[in-house]
Amino acid sequence: MDVNANDVVAFLVELVVLVLLAWAGFAADTSLWLRLVLGIGLPLAAAVLWGLFAAPRARVKSPPLQLLTKLVVLGTGVVAGFLVLPVVWAVVVAVVVVVNLALMYVGPFARVRMGSR
């Protein structure tokens, strides 16, 4: 399997999303116990979903579920970024996530061809 620049960026985006989910969970304005549950549970749930449906070696091979999982997990990470980062950095994260995901499906770095199996 060959790896291109967009694959490397995608991996870094996935790590950033997990960090943002943990940060947002730990920063929640709630009790200590709920912050601990959210700070650990959000990235854990995202990682499990990603491993089941969106990872290159996902257990479930379904292009619609793969895309849905990517949209939900990455979208939640972007929302978490807007909760914990300065707006400028949150926008940067959002733009990188959107461009990276788009390049997975179209353009010279495309890994998934729409309509192909």
Long-range contacts (C-beta under 8 A, 24 or more apart in sequence): 1-56, 4-109, 5-109, 6-100, 6-103, 6-104, 6-109, 7-109, 7-111, 9-96, 9-100, 10-100, 10-101, 10-104, 13-74, 13-96, 13-97, 13-100, 14-50, 16-77, 16-93, 17-46, 17-73, 17-74, 17-76, 17-77, 17-78, 17-80, 17-97, 18-43, 18-46, 18-47, 18-77, 19-43, 20-77, 20-80, 20-81, 20-84, 20-85, 20-93, 21-46, 21-76, 21-77, 21-80, 23-80, 23-84, 24-80, 24-83, 24-84, 27-83, 27-84, 42-76, 42-80, 46-73, 46-76, 46-77, 49-73, 63-112, 63-117, 66-112, 70-101, 71-101, 74-101
